[in-house]
Amino acid sequence: MTARIRLPEHPTGARIHGVGGYRPTRIVHNDEICARIDSDDAWIRRRSGIVSRHFAGPDETVITMAVEAARKALAQAGTPPHDIDLVLLASMSFLEQAPAAAPRIAHQLGAHTAAGLDIAAACSGFNHALALADSLIRTGNAQHILVIGSEKMSDIIDPEDRGTAFLFGDGAGAVVVGPADQPGIGPVVWGSDGAHHHMIAHDRSWLDTRDTPGPWPTLRMAGPEVFRWANHTIPEISRQAVTRAGLTINDLAAFIPHQANARIIDTAAKALNLAPHTAIAKDITTTGNTSAASIPLALDTLLAQATLPTGAPALLIGFGAGLTHAAQVITLP
């Protein structure tokens, strides 16, 4: 008789058990940004809703910020580091191709037996990682997973580029995902459009830097095109994620989109016709666009206000370079 593979027993669902955030100590207001671009504070606020953002110092890296956010998430969840089976890091600003950052994060946390891998899906990377964590736990391949978004965007932007210099900030957010008797993370709706990868991309490759003397590669963005794509994509994907979770838009206690631009957030909220009781994350005002870190940081900010009930549904949606998008409904920890 042929031997058969036996699969591990698995829980009914997975949910977020703890949340943590880290923001660098240095706060950069619009006037400091304007000193190097042809703009002013009023223009930046009108165009993006951003008043200030945080920039990391020399000793604050993608790894150190991730570790600090993860420690807070572990403490809130009551989960010791040695119980973590996997660390997933979403980042587009970690500048070392090998080795990955996640194994080093796991080591610094004391999760010495945890697997670790990095996920490159830009501003929707956290959503992608959260979907993977949910699937791994529900199949019994892991019990507790750290999902982290950590970005030092100040390393990859041109401070003199009027199209991007004012948008981005640095920081990290983390969640602990573990088993649950009832599903606490809904089905993911995700996708990509590689034909339009050029809309958010570096202006030159690292090979160009090696072979031809020139400037450091920095991020560039086709702002109006990205704005139109986001305004079309967010409502459509949001409705799909809510429907797949078996809910309606009116059921949502919170709407937590990627903090790309306040105008995009407002337009999406209006298109979805959110209920008056639905809290809308606007962390971008004082944090800027922190790419893969923006959703967990915005979630951390909302939870700190202590106005949302535990177990209530919240919609998360990420979108950005690639072009990539991903959305799912979660229950709030």
C-alpha positions in Angstrom: 0.0 0.0 0.0 1.3 3.4 -1.0 2.2 5.7 2.0 0.2 8.9 2.2 1.2 12.4 3.3 -0.6 13.5 6.4 -1.5 17.1 6.8 -1.4 18.9 10.1 -4.6 19.7 11.9 -5.6 23.3 11.4 -7.8 25.9 13.1 -11.0 27.3 11.7 -9.5 30.7 11.2 -6.8 33.2 12.0 -6.9 36.8 13.4 -4.8 39.7 14.4 -3.8 39.3 18.1 -1.6 42.4 18.5 -0.6 45.6 16.7 2.5 47.8 17.1 4.0 50.8 15.4 7.2 52.7 15.3 7.7 56.3 14.1 11.2 57.9 13.9 11.8 60.8 16.4 12.6 63.3 13.7 9.4 65.2 12.5 9.8 67.0 9.1 7.2 69.7 8.4 6.3 70.9 4.9 8.4 74.1 5.2 11.5 72.0 5.4 10.5 70.0 2.3 9.7 73.2 0.4 13.2 74.6 0.9 14.3 72.2 -1.8 11.4 72.1 -4.2 9.3 74.8 -6.0 6.3 74.6 -3.6 4.8 75.8 -0.4 3.0 74.4 2.6 -0.5 75.3 1.3 0.2 73.5 -2.0 1.3 70.3 -0.3 -1.7 70.3 2.1 -4.1 70.9 -0.8 -2.6 68.3 -3.0 -1.9 65.5 -0.5 -3.3 66.4 3.0 0.1 66.0 4.5 1.3 68.4 7.2 4.3 66.5 8.4 6.1 63.2 8.2 8.9 61.3 10.1 12.4 60.8 8.6 14.6 58.1 10.1 18.1 59.0 11.4 21.3 57.1 10.5 20.8 54.5 13.2 17.1 53.9 12.3 16.9 51.3 9.6 14.3 49.2 8.0 15.4 46.4 10.3 15.6 48.4 13.6 12.3 50.1 13.0 10.7 46.7 12.2 12.1 45.2 15.4 10.7 48.0 17.5 7.2 47.8 16.0 7.2 44.0 16.3 8.1 44.1 20.0 5.1 46.3 20.6 2.8 44.0 18.7 4.2 40.9 20.5 3.7 42.6 23.9 0.1 43.6 23.0 -0.7 40.0 21.8 1.0 38.4 24.8 3.0 36.2 22.5 6.6 35.4 23.4 9.1 35.6 20.5 10.0 31.9 20.7 6.3 31.2 19.7 6.7 32.9 16.4 7.0 30.5 13.5 7.5 33.0 10.6 8.4 36.6 10.1 7.1 38.2 6.9 8.6 41.6 6.1 6.9 43.9 3.4 9.3 46.6 2.2 10.3 48.4 -1.0 13.1 50.4 0.6 15.4 47.7 2.0 18.5 48.2 -0.1 20.2 44.9 0.4 19.2 42.2 -2.1 20.7 39.4 -0.1 20.5 38.4 2.6 16.8 39.2 3.3 15.9 41.4 6.3 13.3 39.2 7.9 15.7 36.5 9.2 17.7 39.3 10.9 14.6 40.8 12.4 13.6 37.4 13.8 17.1 37.0 15.3 17.0 40.4 17.0 13.6 39.6 18.4 14.7 36.3 19.9 12.6 34.3 17.5 15.6 32.1 16.7 13.7 29.2 15.1 11.3 31.3 13.0 11.5 31.3 9.2 11.8 34.7 7.6 11.3 36.1 4.2 10.8 39.5 2.5 7.9 40.4 0.3 8.3 43.0 -2.5 4.8 44.2 -3.3 5.4 47.9 -2.5 2.5 49.7 -0.9 0.2 46.7 -1.0 2.9 44.5 0.5 1.4 44.4 4.0 -1.9 43.1 2.6 -0.1 40.5 0.6 1.8 39.3 3.6 -1.3 39.3 5.8 -3.1 37.1 3.2 -0.2 34.6 3.3 -0.1 34.6 7.1 -3.8 33.8 7.2 -3.5 31.0 4.7 -0.5 29.4 6.5 -2.2 29.4 9.8 -5.5 28.1 8.5 -3.7 25.2 6.8 -1.8 24.3 10.0 1.6 25.2 8.6 2.2 27.9 11.3 0.7 28.9 14.6 1.9 32.5 15.1 3.3 34.8 12.4 4.7 38.3 12.6 3.6 40.5 9.6 5.6 43.7 9.3 5.7 46.7 7.0 8.8 48.7 7.4 10.1 51.5 5.2 12.9 54.1 5.0 11.5 55.9 2.0 13.8 58.8 2.6 16.6 56.6 1.3 15.0 56.2 -2.1 13.4 59.6 -2.9 15.0 62.6 -4.5 14.5 65.5 -2.0 14.5 67.9 -5.0 11.8 66.0 -7.0 8.6 68.1 -6.8 6.5 65.0 -7.6 7.6 62.8 -4.8 9.7 64.6 -2.2 6.7 65.8 -0.1 4.8 62.6 -0.2 6.9 60.0 1.6 7.9 59.3 5.2 9.6 56.6 7.2 8.2 54.1 9.8 7.2 50.6 10.6 4.0 48.8 11.7 3.6 45.1 12.8 0.8 42.7 13.7 0.9 39.3 15.3 -1.4 36.8 13.5 -2.5 33.7 15.3 -5.2 31.0 15.3 -8.9 31.8 16.0 -12.1 29.8 16.6 -13.8 32.1 14.0 -12.2 33.7 10.9 -10.8 37.1 11.7 -9.2 37.7 8.3 -11.4 37.6 5.2 -10.6 36.3 1.8 -8.0 38.4 -0.1 -8.8 40.1 -3.4 -5.5 40.9 -5.1 -3.9 41.4 -8.5 -1.3 43.2 -10.5 -0.9 45.2 -13.7 2.7 44.9 -14.8 2.0 46.6 -18.1 1.9 49.9 -16.1 4.9 49.2 -13.9 6.5 52.4 -15.2 4.0 54.6 -13.4 5.8 54.2 -10.1 9.4 53.2 -10.6 13.0 54.1 -10.0 14.4 56.4 -12.6 17.4 54.2 -13.4 18.5 50.6 -12.5 21.3 49.5 -10.1 23.1 48.2 -13.2 23.1 51.7 -14.6 24.7 52.9 -11.4 27.4 50.2 -11.6 28.2 50.6 -15.3 27.7 54.3 -15.8 28.7 57.0 -13.3 25.6 58.9 -12.4 23.1 59.8 -9.7 21.7 57.4 -7.1 18.4 55.7 -8.4 15.4 57.4 -6.9 11.6 56.8 -7.1 9.6 58.6 -9.7 5.8 58.6 -10.0 3.4 59.6 -12.8 1.1 61.4 -10.3 -2.1 62.1 -12.4 -2.1 58.6 -13.9 -1.6 56.9 -10.5 -4.4 59.1 -9.1 -6.8 58.0 -11.8 -5.8 54.3 -11.5 -6.3 54.4 -7.7 -9.6 56.1 -7.9 -10.9 53.4 -10.2 -9.3 50.4 -8.5 -10.0 51.1 -4.8 -13.8 51.2 -4.8 -14.0 48.1 -7.1 -11.6 46.0 -5.1 -13.0 47.2 -1.8 -16.5 46.1 -2.7 -15.2 42.7 -3.9 -13.4 42.1 -0.6 -16.4 43.1 1.5 -18.7 40.8 -0.5 -16.3 37.9 -0.3 -16.2 38.3 3.5 -20.0 38.0 3.5 -20.6 41.5 4.7 -21.9 44.8 3.3 -20.3 48.2 3.2 -22.6 49.4 6.0 -21.2 46.7 8.3 -17.7 48.2 8.3 -16.6 49.9 11.5 -13.4 51.2 9.9 -11.9 51.9 6.5 -8.1 51.6 6.5 -6.7 52.2 3.1 -3.0 52.7 2.1 -2.1 56.2 3.2 -1.1 57.4 -0.3 -2.9 60.7 -0.5 -5.7 62.3 1.5 -7.5 63.2 -1.8 -7.5 59.5 -2.9 -8.8 58.4 0.5 -11.6 61.0 0.5 -12.6 60.1 -3.1 -12.7 56.3 -2.3 -14.7 56.9 0.9 -17.3 58.9 -1.1 -17.4 56.3 -3.9 -18.0 53.5 -1.4 -20.8 55.5 0.3 -19.5 54.6 3.7 -21.9 54.7 6.6 -21.6 57.6 9.1 -20.3 55.3 11.8 -17.4 54.0 9.7 -14.1 55.5 11.0 -11.8 56.5 8.1 -8.0 56.3 8.7 -6.2 59.5 8.0 -2.8 58.8 9.4 -1.3 60.4 6.3 -1.7 63.9 7.8 1.2 63.5 10.2 2.9 60.4 8.9 3.0 60.8 5.1 3.1 57.9 2.7 5.1 55.1 4.3 4.4 52.6 1.6 4.1 49.0 3.1 4.1 50.4 6.6 1.2 52.7 6.1 -1.7 50.4 6.8 -0.4 48.8 10.1 0.6 52.3 11.3 -2.8 53.7 10.5 -4.4 50.6 12.2 -2.2 51.3 15.3 -3.3 54.9 15.4 -7.0 54.1 15.1 -6.8 51.5 17.9 -4.9 53.9 20.2 -8.0 56.2 20.1 -10.0 53.4 21.8 -13.2 54.2 20.0 -13.7 51.1 18.0 -15.1 47.9 19.4 -13.0 44.7 19.5 -14.1 42.2 16.9 -15.7 44.8 14.6 -14.9 44.5 10.9 -12.4 46.8 9.2 -11.5 47.0 5.5 -7.8 47.1 4.6 -6.8 48.0 1.0 -3.3 48.5 -0.4 -2.3 49.7 -3.8 0.9 50.9 -5.4 4.0 50.2 -7.5 3.9 47.2 -9.7 1.1 48.1 -10.2 -0.2 45.9 -7.3 -3.3 45.9 -5.2 -4.7 43.7 -2.4 -7.7 44.0 0.0 -9.3 42.1 2.8 -11.6 42.6 5.8 -10.3 41.9 9.3 -11.9 41.9 12.7 -10.2 44.4 15.0 -8.2 43.1 17.9 
